[in-house]
């Protein structure tokens, strides 16, 4: 699958993939949480948001000094959507070791 060109516009959220175990959505996640996801109804949120970097990237990252403020609305949406026993996984710059940690 080829990604569409980055126009700066965030597409409306749409169902991207579904199995008997769950769903993956693609698009404006804040709108999705606001308009379609019931409070305390989600078991797992897994996300890899743009990193707060010093240099601008084509994908539209936020400056490092503004990152926390930019991320706050997402954190609030996640908190409202997660079930009490739900989990949140945020990948913010994976640096994988050369060999698995369990082999150390």
C-alpha positions, 0 to 999 in steps of 0.5 A: 500500500502506498501512502498518500502525499502529505498535504497537511490535512488530517483525513477523517478517521475510518475503519482500516482493518478489523478482525474478531479480536479488534479494530484499527482506525486510520485518520484524525484520532481526536475526532474519532475519540470525540465522535465515535468512541464511548467513554471507558470502552477501550481495552488497548490503545497503541500509538506512535505519535510524531516525535517532538524534534528540533528539526521539522520533518515532512510528517509535521512534527511539533517542536520539542518545547511544545510537545507536552502541550500538543500531546495533552488533548490526546492524553485526555482522550485516551484516559476517557476512552480506556476501561479501568483495566485498559492499557496504553502503549506509546512508542516514542522513539524505539531504540531496540537492543542488538539482542533481546533483553531477556538474553542479557 
